[in-house]
Amino acid sequence: MESLRELYRIGLGPSSSHTMGPAKAAEIYLGRHPGAKAFEVTLYGSLAATGVGHFTDRALAQVLGADRTTIRWNGQETLGDHPNGMKFTADGADEWIVFSVGGGALREAGGRRMVHDVYPYTGMADILARCEATGAPLWQLVEEAEGEKITAYMEEVLKTMYAAIDAGLKRDGVLPGGMRLQRRARSIYQKSRFLQPEFRRTGLVAAYATAVSEENAALGTVVTAPTCGSSGVLPGVLRYLSETLGSDVREQVHALETAGLVGNVVKRNGSISGAEVGCQGEVGVACAMAAAAAAYLYGGTAPQCETAAEIGLEHFLGLTCDPVKGLVQIPCIERNAIAANRALVAAEMAILSDGRHRVSFDEVVATMLRTGHDLPSLYRETAEGGLAAHVKD
């Protein structure tokens, strides 16, 4: 499995697969052809279908230069390996095909990944076996594999997540994109402080998750967890638990590392790409990650954290990716708020158990991947089905 630096990426919204990934690909290609007079980029499948709403063209032009870049849109065709395909040429030559596979990650044609593994594990079963054999908690496996420098990066990730919450809670107004969607995080937060305790948690967690999601929609700085479209779930849960449990930065870093192992297992054996498997791979995986983090902060064992992740993902199986107008706004923002609250419930159910259950996390990941491939393409980030086909101005 890859480094958590590849999972938790700090960058600008609104989409890790449609803006961060293409921008990174453009940087790589520009490095190969710094003196080119003209670039042409053809976008295929989901990248073409929802690229305008996700500002894909803007991301590419900013890197390659708007005055020398032509972008072509081919939403009716895919290149085979993944729905998010791109073809670059420089001065009409040196064709390069690459795929944006979710979370800002890239993969070349033929399935070749562009980063190397740093973990020896192939799935959650391997990870749990290591924990049982050594007595180590999940987070310790991260620091063993990645070295002590990963701690500083996790602290930067946490700082960026909380900065996005703080920024989102202060802002009113309309989100960009032409849908005239009003920001709601500040209002939810203000109202939540006056609610009875049994309702306050729902409101505060929703406010924090919504704040990050709205910052993402407004092209603000967020952390992929595991994607931009699901970037509000984990921060919302961590912020709420830091306030209610009094956990310090070190404990929150351990929670981030615990969640990271969950996300990494899905990246290796499933998918975090809405264009490939629907929103179950984005919000569903974010819920699993946040549930595992919460279970850790509640004092859970490694098996209980795995149980929490399994519960968090299982009940999002089959969730479609149907962004209205191709924007990361409806239903994406509200889904982050719901998933953050559901993650806490999943963690609590896991803590009430002994960590033993019939369905493993690895089995749910395999099911998610198969389910996603069985979904018709109009339910996989093409803005052609679901809410995107029925919600009108």
C-alpha positions in Angstrom: 0.0 0.0 0.0 1.1 3.6 -0.7 2.2 6.2 1.7 -0.5 8.2 3.5 0.9 11.2 1.8 -0.8 9.9 -1.3 -4.1 9.5 0.5 -4.2 12.8 2.4 -3.4 15.4 -0.2 -3.6 19.1 0.6 -4.9 21.2 -2.3 -7.6 23.2 -3.8 -11.2 21.9 -4.4 -13.6 21.1 -5.7 -12.6 17.7 -7.0 -9.6 15.5 -6.4 -10.2 13.4 -9.5 -11.4 16.3 -11.8 -9.1 19.1 -10.8 -6.2 17.9 -8.6 -5.5 14.9 -10.7 -5.6 16.6 -14.1 -3.5 19.5 -12.7 -0.9 17.0 -11.5 -0.9 15.2 -14.8 -0.5 18.6 -16.6 2.5 19.4 -14.3 4.2 16.1 -15.2 3.6 16.6 -18.9 4.7 20.2 -18.8 7.9 19.1 -17.2 8.6 16.8 -20.2 7.8 19.6 -22.7 8.6 22.9 -21.1 9.2 24.6 -24.5 6.1 23.4 -26.3 4.2 26.0 -28.3 0.8 24.2 -28.1 -0.8 21.6 -25.9 -3.9 19.6 -26.6 -5.7 17.7 -23.9 -8.7 15.5 -24.7 -10.9 14.5 -21.7 -12.9 11.3 -21.8 -15.8 9.8 -20.0 -16.7 11.3 -16.6 -13.9 13.9 -16.9 -15.6 15.3 -20.0 -19.2 14.8 -18.7 -18.7 16.8 -15.5 -15.4 18.6 -16.2 -17.0 22.0 -16.6 -18.8 21.9 -13.3 -15.6 20.6 -11.6 -13.4 23.3 -13.3 -11.2 20.7 -15.0 -10.5 23.0 -17.9 -9.4 25.8 -15.6 -7.1 23.5 -13.7 -5.4 22.4 -16.9 -5.1 25.8 -18.4 -3.6 27.2 -15.2 -0.7 24.7 -15.4 -0.1 24.5 -19.2 -1.0 28.1 -20.0 -4.4 29.2 -21.3 -2.9 30.8 -24.4 -1.3 27.6 -25.7 -3.8 24.9 -24.5 -6.7 23.4 -26.4 -9.1 21.2 -24.5 -11.4 18.8 -26.2 -14.4 17.1 -24.5 -15.4 13.5 -25.4 -17.9 12.4 -22.8 -19.3 9.6 -25.0 -16.0 7.6 -25.1 -13.7 6.1 -22.5 -10.2 4.9 -22.9 -10.8 1.5 -21.3 -8.8 1.5 -18.0 -10.9 4.0 -16.1 -13.7 6.5 -16.8 -11.4 9.5 -16.1 -9.1 9.3 -19.0 -6.9 12.1 -20.5 -4.8 12.3 -23.6 -2.0 14.9 -23.8 -0.1 16.0 -26.9 2.6 18.7 -27.3 2.9 20.3 -30.7 0.9 17.5 -32.1 3.2 14.7 -30.9 4.3 12.6 -27.9 0.9 11.3 -27.0 0.5 10.5 -23.3 -2.6 8.7 -21.9 -3.2 8.9 -18.2 -6.1 8.3 -15.8 -7.2 10.3 -12.8 -8.3 7.4 -10.5 -9.5 9.3 -7.5 -8.1 11.2 -4.6 -5.8 13.1 -6.9 -3.9 9.9 -7.9 -2.8 9.1 -11.4 -2.4 5.8 -13.2 -0.9 5.3 -16.7 -2.4 3.1 -19.4 -2.0 -0.6 -18.7 -2.7 -0.1 -15.0 0.8 1.1 -14.1 0.8 3.1 -10.9 3.0 6.1 -10.6 4.0 5.7 -6.9 5.6 2.9 -4.9 4.3 0.9 -2.0 5.6 1.5 1.5 3.4 -0.9 3.4 3.8 -4.7 3.2 0.1 -5.3 3.8 -2.4 -6.3 1.1 -5.6 -6.0 3.1 -7.2 -5.4 6.5 -6.8 -9.1 7.4 -3.0 -8.7 7.1 -3.1 -5.5 9.2 -5.1 -7.1 12.0 -2.9 -10.2 12.0 0.2 -7.9 12.5 -1.6 -6.1 15.3 -2.5 -9.4 17.0 1.0 -10.8 16.6 2.8 -7.7 18.0 0.2 -6.1 20.2 0.6 -2.8 18.3 -2.3 -0.5 17.7 -3.2 0.4 14.1 -1.5 3.8 14.1 1.8 2.3 15.2 1.9 0.3 11.9 1.8 3.6 10.1 4.8 5.0 11.9 6.8 1.8 11.6 6.3 1.8 7.8 6.6 5.5 7.1 9.1 6.7 9.8 8.8 9.4 12.3 8.5 12.2 9.6 5.0 11.1 8.9 3.9 12.6 12.2 4.8 16.1 11.1 2.8 15.6 7.9 -0.2 14.3 9.8 0.0 17.4 12.0 -0.1 19.6 8.9 -3.1 17.6 7.6 -4.9 18.1 10.8 -4.1 21.8 10.9 -5.4 22.2 7.3 -8.6 20.3 8.1 -9.4 22.5 11.0 -8.5 25.7 9.1 -11.1 24.7 6.5 -13.7 24.2 9.2 -12.9 27.6 10.7 -13.0 29.3 7.4 -16.3 27.7 6.4 -18.0 28.6 9.7 -17.2 32.3 9.1 -18.6 32.7 5.6 -22.0 33.4 4.2 -23.1 33.9 0.7 -23.6 31.9 -2.5 -21.3 29.1 -3.7 -19.8 29.4 -7.2 -21.1 27.5 -10.2 -24.4 29.1 -11.1 -26.7 26.9 -8.9 -27.2 29.8 -6.4 -26.7 27.5 -3.5 -26.4 29.3 -0.2 -23.8 28.4 2.4 -25.3 26.9 5.5 -22.5 25.9 7.8 -22.4 29.1 9.8 -26.2 29.0 10.3 -26.2 25.3 11.4 -23.4 26.0 13.8 -25.1 29.1 15.4 -28.3 27.2 15.9 -26.7 24.0 17.2 -25.2 25.8 20.2 -28.7 26.4 21.5 -30.0 22.9 21.0 -30.7 20.4 23.7 -27.7 18.0 24.2 -29.4 15.1 22.4 -29.6 17.2 19.2 -26.5 19.3 19.6 -24.2 16.6 18.4 -26.0 16.2 15.1 -25.9 19.9 14.5 -22.3 20.5 15.5 -20.9 17.5 13.5 -23.1 18.6 10.5 -21.8 22.2 10.8 -18.2 21.1 10.8 -18.5 18.7 7.9 -20.6 21.2 5.9 -18.1 24.0 6.5 -15.3 21.9 4.9 -17.5 20.8 2.0 -18.6 24.4 1.3 -14.9 25.5 1.3 -14.2 22.7 -1.1 -17.1 23.8 -3.4 -15.7 27.3 -3.3 -12.3 26.2 -4.5 -10.8 26.5 -1.0 -7.9 24.5 0.5 -8.9 21.1 1.8 -7.5 17.6 2.4 -8.5 14.6 0.4 -10.0 12.2 2.9 -10.2 10.2 0.7 -11.4 12.7 -1.9 -12.3 16.3 -2.2 -15.9 15.5 -2.6 -15.9 13.6 0.7 -13.4 15.9 2.5 -15.8 17.1 5.2 -16.5 13.8 6.9 -13.3 13.0 8.7 -12.6 16.6 9.8 -16.1 17.0 11.1 -15.8 13.9 13.3 -12.3 14.7 14.5 -13.2 18.3 15.4 -16.2 17.2 17.4 -14.4 14.5 19.3 -11.5 16.8 20.0 -13.9 19.1 21.7 -16.0 16.6 23.6 -13.3 14.1 24.6 -10.5 16.6 25.0 -8.1 14.5 22.9 -4.8 16.2 22.2 -3.0 16.7 18.9 -1.0 13.4 19.3 -4.2 11.4 19.9 -5.8 13.1 16.9 -2.8 12.3 14.7 -3.1 8.6 15.8 -6.8 8.7 14.8 -5.8 10.2 11.4 -3.3 7.4 10.9 -5.8 4.8 11.9 -8.3 6.2 9.4 -5.5 6.3 6.8 -5.0 2.6 6.9 -8.7 2.1 6.2 -8.6 4.4 3.2 -5.4 2.8 1.9 -7.0 -0.7 2.0 -9.8 0.6 -0.2 -7.4 2.3 -2.6 -5.6 -0.9 -3.1 -8.4 -3.4 -3.2 -11.4 -1.3 -4.2 -11.7 2.3 -5.5 -12.2 5.8 -4.1 -13.3 7.2 -7.5 -16.9 8.3 -7.9 -16.5 7.9 -11.7 -15.6 4.2 -11.2 -17.8 3.0 -8.3 -20.2 5.8 -7.4 -20.3 7.8 -4.2 -20.0 4.7 -2.1 -16.3 5.0 -3.0 -16.1 8.6 -1.8 -18.6 9.4 1.0 -18.9 5.7 2.0 -15.2 5.3 2.4 -14.9 8.6 4.2 -17.5 7.3 6.7 -15.5 4.1 7.2 -12.3 6.1 7.8 -14.0 8.5 10.2 -15.7 5.6 12.1 -12.4 3.9 12.6 -10.8 7.1 13.8 -13.7 7.7 16.2 -13.5 4.1 17.5 -9.8 4.6 18.3 -10.5 7.9 20.2 -13.2 6.1 22.1 -10.6 3.6 23.3 -11.3 0.8 20.8 -9.0 -2.0 20.0 -7.8 -2.7 16.4 -10.6 -5.2 15.8 -13.2 -2.7 17.1 -11.7 0.0 14.7 -12.0 -2.5 11.8 -15.6 -3.3 12.9 -16.4 0.4 12.9 -15.0 0.8 9.4 -16.9 -2.2 8.1 -20.2 -0.8 9.5 -19.5 2.7 8.1 -18.9 1.4 4.6 -21.4 -1.4 4.5 -24.4 0.8 4.8 -23.4 3.1 1.9 -23.1 0.2 -0.5 -24.7 1.1 -3.8 -24.7 4.9 -3.3 -24.7 6.6 -6.6 -22.6 9.6 -7.7 -25.2 12.0 -9.2 -23.9 15.6 -8.8 -26.5 18.1 -10.0 -25.0 20.2 -12.9 -21.8 18.3 -12.3 -21.0 20.5 -9.3 -19.7 19.2 -6.0 -22.6 20.7 -4.2 -25.9 18.8 -4.4 -26.1 16.2 -2.9 -22.4 16.1 -2.0 -22.3 18.7 0.8 -25.3 17.3 2.7 -24.0 13.7 2.2 -20.8 14.7 4.1 -22.8 15.9 7.0 -24.9 12.8 7.1 -21.9 10.5 6.8 -20.0 12.3 9.6 -22.9 11.7 12.0 -23.3 8.1 10.8 -19.6 7.5 11.4 -20.1 8.2 15.1 -23.0 5.8 15.3 -20.9 3.1 13.6 -18.0 3.7 16.0 -20.4 3.5 19.0 -21.9 0.2 17.7 -18.3 -1.2 17.3 -17.3 -0.2 20.8 -20.4 -1.9 22.2 -19.2 -5.1 20.5 -16.2 -7.3 21.2 -14.8 -6.7 17.7 -16.0 -10.0 16.3 -18.4 -9.9 13.4 -19.5 -12.0 10.4 -18.7 -9.6 7.6 -15.1 -8.4 7.4 -14.0 -5.0 6.1 -12.1 -6.7 3.3 -15.3 -8.5 2.2 -17.2 -5.2 2.1 -14.5 -3.5 0.1 -14.7 -6.3 -2.5 -18.5 -6.0 -2.5 -18.2 -2.3 -3.0 -16.0 -2.6 -6.0 -18.2 -5.2 -7.7 -21.3 -3.2 -6.9 -19.8 -0.1 -8.4 -18.9 -1.8 -11.6 -22.4 -3.1 -11.8 -23.9 0.4 -11.6 -24.9 1.9 -15.0 -22.5 4.6 -16.0 -25.1 7.3 -15.6 -24.9 6.8 -11.9 -21.1 7.2 -11.8 -20.3 10.9 -11.9 -21.6 11.7 -15.3 -24.5 14.0 -14.1 -26.9 12.0 -16.4 -28.8 10.0 -13.8 -30.3 10.1 -10.3 -30.7 13.6 -8.7 -28.7 15.1 -11.6 -31.4 14.1 -14.0 -34.4 15.2 -11.9 -33.4 18.3 -10.0 -34.0 21.4 -12.2 -33.6 25.1 -11.7 
